[in-house]
Amino acid sequence: MRLLAARVAGAFGELVLTCGVLLTFFAVYGLYGADGEIEQQQARLATVWTAPVRAAAEPAPEPEPVSRMRIPRLKKSWVVVEGVSQKALKRGPGHYPETAHPGQEGNFAVAAHRIPAFFWDLDLLREGDPIVVETRSASYVYRVTQRLIVTPEAVEVLDARPGERLLTLTTCHPKMANYQRLVIHAALDESAGKDV
């Protein structure tokens, strides 16, 4: 009887260990395995971004690139897409459609997944760090002013007072969880036109 109990316990232990290894594999794949696909999506978006401006009658590619963003401290850059649907956020950081566009009065707000390809290290940003945003006609440098941790319902982080020209970045917090949001606020510091 003891031998049977020992065998059952051993088999159960092996099953638990195997399940643990599989869950770890899926978690690691979720964080890092999609990087190749994301790089391909971003490369396609970069091609669309650098292509000549389409005629109004031509259909827009899905999703539509809005701008390019570069964060020097993180050594990262992306093409920002329009929208914050799951489909859009699989391709890159997404612009909240109801918010301002880069350089405009208001709040240019952008969300991205907290994965290594996107906003994984967003918590490393410090006050004064630059975030560079380019449109087809201009370049804008925003400077980080504030870092917050809020609940997902705290939509007021997307607001702006009259006259403000802000950039807000949002992502899940803590890493590998989604019950809070990490919010980075930045204010427009400088802008310059680009030769077209």
PyMOL commands that set and color helices and strands:
alter all, ss='L'
color gray80, all
select helices_A, chain A and resi 2-33+35-50+72-74+86-89+122-124+155-158
alter helices_A, ss='H'
color red, helices_A
select strands_A, chain A and resi 65-71+76-82+94-95+106-111+130-134+138-150+165-173+180-193
alter strands_A, ss='S'
color yellow, strands_A
deselect
rebuild
show_as cartoon
